[in-house]
Amino acid sequence: MIFQTTNPANNKVVQSFEEMTDAVVDNAVTKATNTFDEWKNTDYKIRAQLLYKVAGLLRAKKKELAEMITLEMGKLLSHAEGEIKLSAEIFDYYAKNAETFLADKVLNPVHGKAFIRHSPVGVLLGIQPWNFPFYQVARFAAPNVMIGNVVLVKHAPNVPQCAIAIEKIFLEAGAPLGLYTNLLLSNPRTTALVADKRIRGVSLTGSETAGASVAAEAGKHIKKSVLELGGSDAFIILDDADIDKAVEWAVVGRINNNGQCCVASKRFIAVESIADAFLEKFKKRLSELVIGDPMDVTTNLGPLCTEAAAVKIADQVKRCVAGGAKILLGGKRVDRAGAYMEATILTNVLKENPVFYEEFFGPVALFFKVKNEQEAIDLANDSPFGLGGSIFTQDVERGKRIADKIDTGMVFINHPTWTQADLPFGGTKGSGYGREMAELGLDEFVNKKLIRISELSDPF
């Protein structure tokens, strides 16, 4: 397999990389295993110093790294710079807080004394996607390095330069060889690698198909796995919402990262009393987006990550229309070189439509009009996914009550689903299991070891 940087703004191949051989991969796993034996005994302060240096290098190299992201997967340059900023914040967050979060937890048993000590588990395999090539790695690597684990990272094949750059940053920051290792590896060989006895856990962010395959392999070998898969987040606009504010955030929620975000707002559900007013303004705002080169600061909507991705979502729109949906805006590929798709709004998408339960990974919004609050809740929950969602209302207590009824891992009130270092991230149902970020991000790949101290009079 060849890993390629293909600029989605013009579909031209920029650079190619060969897949690693079995011998190279085996040596990498051996090195990681040996490094873990040393790293697990380091002090939290040593680990934190490394992460602070990684964060500093990310900030120092922000411009070149952002341009690399944009070149490889088409993210708007300003958004790519924002991704580097967020990634640095994640490394800083765990460097600052992990020691406190992982401190011994004193228990109060009936007899004797006891506490929980957090211990690393070993070599971890992280399978990461292309849509946030630095941020996704940061939220996997930062907490686990602070725990005392070491990581092998298999990145998506269309962002090889980003993948290589992250490993170089760790080495430049002073990480020992084997602490963070990039693997240029195909998907089938990565799944097979899960069975290696030296690997103690696996974390994957990606598709449902990939998640099911990796989880099955991990389960077969009794290894912990964390999955963050697809999403079809509902964006609920209630009758008392601030319409202008809802429209503003609806555009951000749908178009962020050119629409290629697991937690993007994808299904817009409006109560009928305000539905037409919202839809009119939403359509106007999307129609005004400037489509163009993601390196150009005047561009609002760039290309999809690859030509194949653009072909796929255009086909989804065609199948949706064939199933009875109506195109209110867009609906076609853009007539220019590159993996571009028009900003699109689809209405009249009924449950019988063959794409009703599919995830649209691009700048396509599905709009639904409902009679009341309960219908909005029912429609939001009528999805195989359960990642995030948002509710727009001027009555916060009402929003909290409805949030309790939404079957997802995250619900945001008066804001689209978002991410930051100190908020846990993860879903339920077909969107996976486990959590990353915040304190919960330290709970997945750690041995919570009970240590109990008996007294001489202990009856046991």
C-alpha positions in Angstrom: 0.0 0.0 0.0 1.2 3.5 -0.9 0.4 6.4 1.5 -0.1 9.6 -0.4 -0.5 13.3 0.2 -3.1 14.3 -2.4 -4.1 18.0 -2.3 -8.0 17.8 -2.4 -8.1 21.4 -3.6 -6.9 20.2 -7.0 -6.6 16.3 -6.6 -2.9 16.4 -7.5 -0.6 13.9 -5.8 2.2 15.8 -3.8 4.2 13.1 -2.1 4.1 9.3 -1.6 5.3 7.0 1.2 5.9 3.3 1.3 4.1 1.1 3.9 6.3 -0.3 6.6 7.5 -3.9 6.4 6.6 -6.6 8.9 10.2 -6.4 10.3 10.0 -2.7 10.8 6.7 -2.9 12.6 7.9 -5.8 14.8 11.0 -3.8 15.8 8.7 -0.8 16.6 6.6 -2.9 18.9 9.7 -4.3 20.6 11.1 -0.9 21.1 7.8 0.4 22.5 7.7 -2.6 24.9 11.2 -1.9 26.2 10.6 1.8 26.5 7.4 1.1 28.6 9.5 -0.8 31.1 11.5 2.4 31.7 8.7 5.1 31.2 6.3 3.5 33.7 8.8 4.3 36.4 9.3 7.9 35.6 8.0 10.7 37.8 4.9 12.6 36.8 7.0 15.8 36.7 9.2 14.2 34.0 6.2 13.2 32.0 4.7 16.7 32.4 7.9 18.4 31.2 7.8 16.4 28.0 4.1 17.3 27.3 4.8 21.0 28.0 7.7 20.9 25.4 5.4 19.2 22.9 2.8 21.9 23.4 5.5 24.6 23.0 6.7 23.1 19.7 3.2 22.9 18.4 2.7 26.6 19.0 6.1 27.5 17.6 5.4 25.5 14.4 1.7 26.4 14.1 1.9 28.0 10.7 3.8 25.2 8.9 1.8 22.5 10.6 -1.5 24.2 9.8 -0.4 24.5 6.1 0.4 20.7 6.2 -3.1 19.9 7.5 -4.7 22.1 4.8 -2.6 20.6 2.1 -3.3 17.0 3.0 -7.1 17.1 3.9 -8.4 20.4 2.8 -9.3 22.1 6.1 -9.6 25.9 6.0 -6.2 27.3 7.0 -7.7 29.3 9.9 -9.4 26.2 11.2 -6.1 24.2 10.9 -4.4 26.8 13.0 -7.2 26.5 15.5 -6.6 22.7 15.5 -2.9 23.2 16.4 -3.9 25.6 19.2 -6.4 23.2 20.6 -3.9 20.3 20.4 -1.3 22.3 22.4 -4.0 23.1 25.0 -4.7 19.4 25.4 -1.0 18.6 26.1 -0.8 21.5 28.5 -4.0 20.4 30.3 -2.8 16.9 31.0 0.7 18.1 31.9 -0.9 20.4 34.5 -3.7 18.1 35.9 -2.9 14.5 35.4 -0.8 14.0 38.6 -3.8 15.4 40.7 -6.3 13.3 38.8 -4.2 10.1 39.2 -3.4 10.6 42.8 -4.2 7.7 45.2 -7.9 7.6 46.1 -8.3 6.8 49.8 -11.1 4.4 50.7 -12.9 3.9 54.0 -13.5 0.1 54.4 -15.1 -1.3 57.5 -11.9 -3.1 58.4 -8.3 -2.0 57.8 -7.2 0.7 55.4 -7.2 0.8 51.6 -6.6 3.0 48.6 -6.8 2.9 44.8 -3.5 3.4 43.0 -3.5 4.2 39.2 -0.9 2.2 37.3 -0.1 2.2 33.5 -1.1 -0.9 31.5 1.6 -0.9 28.7 1.8 -0.5 25.0 -1.3 1.0 23.4 -2.4 1.1 19.7 -4.2 4.3 18.6 -6.0 4.2 15.2 -6.6 7.8 14.2 -8.7 9.5 11.4 -7.7 12.2 8.9 -10.3 14.9 9.7 -8.4 16.3 12.8 -4.9 14.8 12.3 -3.3 16.5 15.3 -6.2 17.0 17.7 -7.3 13.4 17.5 -3.7 12.2 18.3 -3.4 14.8 21.2 -6.5 13.5 23.0 -5.2 9.9 22.8 -1.5 10.4 23.4 -1.4 13.1 26.0 -3.4 11.4 28.8 -1.8 8.0 28.2 1.8 9.3 28.2 1.0 11.0 31.5 -0.4 7.7 32.9 2.9 6.0 32.0 1.8 4.1 28.9 3.5 4.3 25.6 1.7 4.6 22.2 1.8 3.3 18.7 -0.2 5.4 16.3 -1.6 4.3 13.0 -2.8 7.3 11.2 -5.1 7.7 8.1 -3.4 7.0 4.8 -4.2 10.4 3.3 -2.3 12.4 6.0 1.1 10.8 6.1 3.0 14.0 6.5 1.0 15.1 9.5 1.5 11.6 11.0 5.3 11.8 10.5 5.4 15.4 11.8 3.8 14.5 15.2 6.4 11.7 15.8 9.2 14.2 15.0 7.8 16.7 17.5 7.8 14.2 20.3 11.4 13.3 19.5 12.4 17.0 19.3 10.8 17.5 22.7 13.0 14.8 24.1 10.8 11.8 24.2 12.7 8.5 24.4 12.6 6.3 21.3 9.5 4.1 21.5 7.4 6.3 23.6 5.5 7.7 20.6 5.8 5.7 17.3 4.1 6.4 14.0 3.1 3.4 11.9 2.5 3.6 8.2 0.3 0.6 8.0 -2.8 -0.6 6.1 -6.1 -1.2 7.8 -6.0 -5.0 7.6 -2.5 -5.2 9.0 -3.4 -2.8 11.8 -6.4 -4.9 12.8 -4.1 -8.0 12.8 -1.6 -6.1 15.0 -4.3 -5.9 17.8 -3.6 -9.6 18.4 0.0 -9.0 19.3 0.5 -10.0 22.9 2.7 -7.0 23.6 -0.1 -4.6 22.9 -2.5 -4.1 25.9 -5.2 -1.9 24.5 -6.5 -0.2 21.4 -8.3 3.1 20.8 -10.0 3.9 17.4 -11.7 6.9 16.0 -13.3 6.2 12.7 -16.1 4.4 10.9 -18.6 1.9 12.4 -17.1 -0.8 10.1 -13.6 -0.2 11.3 -14.7 0.0 14.9 -16.6 -3.3 14.7 -13.6 -5.0 13.2 -11.1 -3.7 15.7 -13.4 -4.2 18.7 -14.0 -7.8 17.6 -10.3 -8.5 17.4 -9.6 -6.8 20.8 -12.4 -8.8 22.4 -11.1 -12.0 21.0 -7.8 -11.3 22.8 -9.3 -9.9 25.9 -8.0 -6.4 25.4 -9.6 -3.1 26.4 -10.9 -0.9 23.5 -12.3 2.6 23.2 -14.3 3.5 20.1 -15.4 7.0 18.9 -17.3 6.3 15.7 -19.8 8.2 13.5 -22.5 10.6 14.5 -25.6 12.3 13.2 -26.1 15.0 15.7 -29.5 16.6 16.0 -29.7 20.4 16.2 -33.1 21.2 17.8 -34.6 24.6 17.5 -37.5 25.2 19.9 -40.3 27.7 19.6 -38.7 30.1 22.1 -35.2 30.0 20.6 -33.3 33.1 19.5 -33.6 32.4 15.8 -30.7 34.6 14.7 -28.3 33.1 17.2 -29.6 29.6 16.3 -28.9 30.3 12.6 -25.4 31.6 13.4 -24.5 28.4 15.3 -26.3 26.2 12.8 -23.9 27.4 10.0 -20.9 26.7 12.2 -22.2 23.4 13.4 -22.8 22.1 9.9 -19.9 23.7 8.0 -17.1 23.4 10.5 -14.2 21.4 9.0 -16.0 21.5 5.6 -18.8 19.5 7.2 -16.5 16.5 8.0 -16.8 16.2 11.7 -18.2 13.4 13.8 -20.0 15.9 16.0 -21.1 18.2 13.2 -24.8 19.3 13.4 -26.3 17.1 10.6 -30.1 16.9 11.3 -31.8 20.2 11.9 -35.1 19.7 13.8 -37.3 22.8 14.1 -40.7 23.2 15.9 -43.2 24.3 13.2 -44.1 27.7 14.7 -40.5 29.0 13.9 -39.4 26.4 11.3 -40.0 28.6 8.2 -38.3 31.6 9.7 -35.2 29.6 10.7 -35.0 27.7 7.4 -35.2 31.0 5.3 -32.3 32.5 7.2 -30.3 29.3 7.3 -30.6 28.9 3.6 -29.5 32.5 3.0 -26.4 32.1 5.1 -25.3 28.8 3.5 -25.9 30.3 0.0 -23.5 33.1 0.8 -20.6 30.9 1.7 -17.5 31.4 -0.5 -16.3 28.1 -2.0 -12.6 28.0 -2.9 -9.0 27.2 -2.1 -8.7 26.4 1.7 -5.4 28.3 1.8 -7.2 31.5 0.8 -8.3 33.5 3.8 -11.5 34.6 2.0 -12.8 31.0 1.6 -15.6 29.8 3.8 -16.1 26.3 2.4 -13.2 24.2 1.2 -13.0 20.8 -0.5 -13.8 17.4 1.1 -10.8 15.4 2.1 -10.6 13.3 -1.0 -12.2 12.9 -4.4 -13.7 9.6 -3.2 -15.4 11.4 -0.2 -16.9 14.0 -2.6 -18.2 11.3 -4.9 -19.7 9.4 -1.9 -21.7 12.4 -0.5 -22.9 13.5 -4.0 -24.2 9.9 -4.4 -25.9 10.1 -1.0 -27.7 13.2 -2.1 -28.9 11.6 -5.3 -30.1 8.5 -3.5 -31.9 10.7 -0.9 -33.7 12.7 -3.7 -34.6 9.4 -5.4 -36.1 8.4 -2.1 -38.4 11.4 -2.1 -36.4 14.2 -0.6 -36.3 17.7 -2.0 -33.3 19.9 -2.6 -33.8 23.3 -1.1 -30.2 24.5 -1.8 -27.1 23.1 -3.6 -27.1 19.4 -4.2 -24.3 19.1 -6.8 -20.6 19.0 -7.1 -18.9 22.3 -7.7 -17.7 22.8 -11.3 -14.0 23.2 -10.6 -11.0 21.0 -10.1 -10.8 19.4 -6.6 -13.1 17.4 -4.2 -15.7 20.1 -3.8 -19.4 19.8 -3.0 -22.0 22.6 -2.7 -23.5 23.5 0.6 -26.8 21.6 0.5 -30.1 21.5 2.3 -32.4 18.6 1.9 -36.0 18.6 3.1 -38.9 16.1 3.1 -36.6 13.3 4.2 -38.9 10.6 5.5 -38.1 7.6 7.6 -38.7 5.4 4.5 -35.9 7.1 2.6 -33.0 4.7 2.1 -30.5 7.2 3.5 -32.6 8.3 6.5 -30.3 6.6 9.0 -27.0 7.3 7.2 -24.4 9.8 8.3 -23.7 12.7 5.9 -20.0 13.5 6.2 -19.8 16.7 4.3 -21.7 20.1 3.8 -25.2 18.6 3.6 -27.9 19.5 6.1 -31.1 17.5 6.6 -34.0 19.7 7.7 -37.1 18.5 9.6 -40.2 20.3 10.8 -42.0 18.9 13.8 -45.2 19.8 15.7 -43.8 20.1 19.2 -41.1 19.5 21.7 -41.8 15.7 22.1 -41.7 15.1 18.4 -38.3 16.8 18.3 -37.0 14.5 21.1 -38.4 11.4 19.4 -36.8 12.4 16.0 -33.5 13.2 17.6 -33.4 9.8 19.2 -34.5 8.0 16.1 -30.9 7.4 14.9 -28.4 4.5 15.2 -25.9 7.1 16.4 -25.6 8.7 19.8 -22.6 11.0 19.8 -23.8 14.5 20.5 -26.6 17.0 19.9 -27.7 20.5 20.7 -30.9 22.3 21.9 -31.7 25.9 21.3 -34.0 27.6 23.7 -34.1 30.7 25.9 -35.3 28.7 28.8 -32.2 26.9 30.1 -34.2 24.8 32.5 -36.3 23.6 29.7 -33.1 22.8 27.7 -31.7 20.8 30.6 -35.0 18.8 30.9 -34.9 17.9 27.2 -31.2 17.1 27.4 -32.0 14.4 29.9 -34.2 12.8 27.3 -31.7 12.8 24.4 -29.9 9.5 24.0 -26.4 10.7 23.3 -23.0 11.0 25.0 -23.0 14.8 24.9 -25.7 17.5 24.7 -25.0 21.2 24.4 -27.6 23.9 25.1 -27.5 26.9 22.8 -24.3 25.8 21.1 -23.5 23.0 18.6 -21.6 20.0 19.9 -18.1 21.1 20.6 -14.8 20.0 22.1 -12.2 21.4 24.6 -9.6 19.8 26.8 -11.6 19.9 30.0 -14.8 18.4 28.7 -15.2 14.6 28.3 -15.9 13.4 24.7 -17.6 10.2 23.6 -20.9 8.6 22.6 -23.3 5.8 23.0 -25.2 3.4 20.6 -23.5 3.1 17.2 -21.2 6.0 18.0 -19.0 3.8 20.2 -18.0 3.7 23.9 -15.5 5.1 26.3 -14.5 8.7 26.9 -11.6 10.9 25.9 -10.5 14.3 27.2 -10.9 15.8 30.7 -10.4 13.6 33.8 -12.4 10.8 32.3 -9.8 10.6 29.5 -7.4 9.1 32.1 -9.8 6.3 33.2 -9.7 4.1 30.1 -6.2 2.6 29.9 -5.2 2.5 33.5 -5.1 -0.2 36.2 -7.1 1.0 39.2 -5.2 -1.2 41.6 -6.7 -1.8 45.1 -4.1 -1.8 47.9 -5.5 -2.9 51.2 -3.6 -2.8 54.6 -4.8 -5.2 57.3 -4.6 -4.6 61.0 -3.6 -7.3 63.5 -7.2 -7.4 64.7 -8.6 -7.7 61.3 -11.2 -10.6 61.3 -10.4 -11.7 57.7 
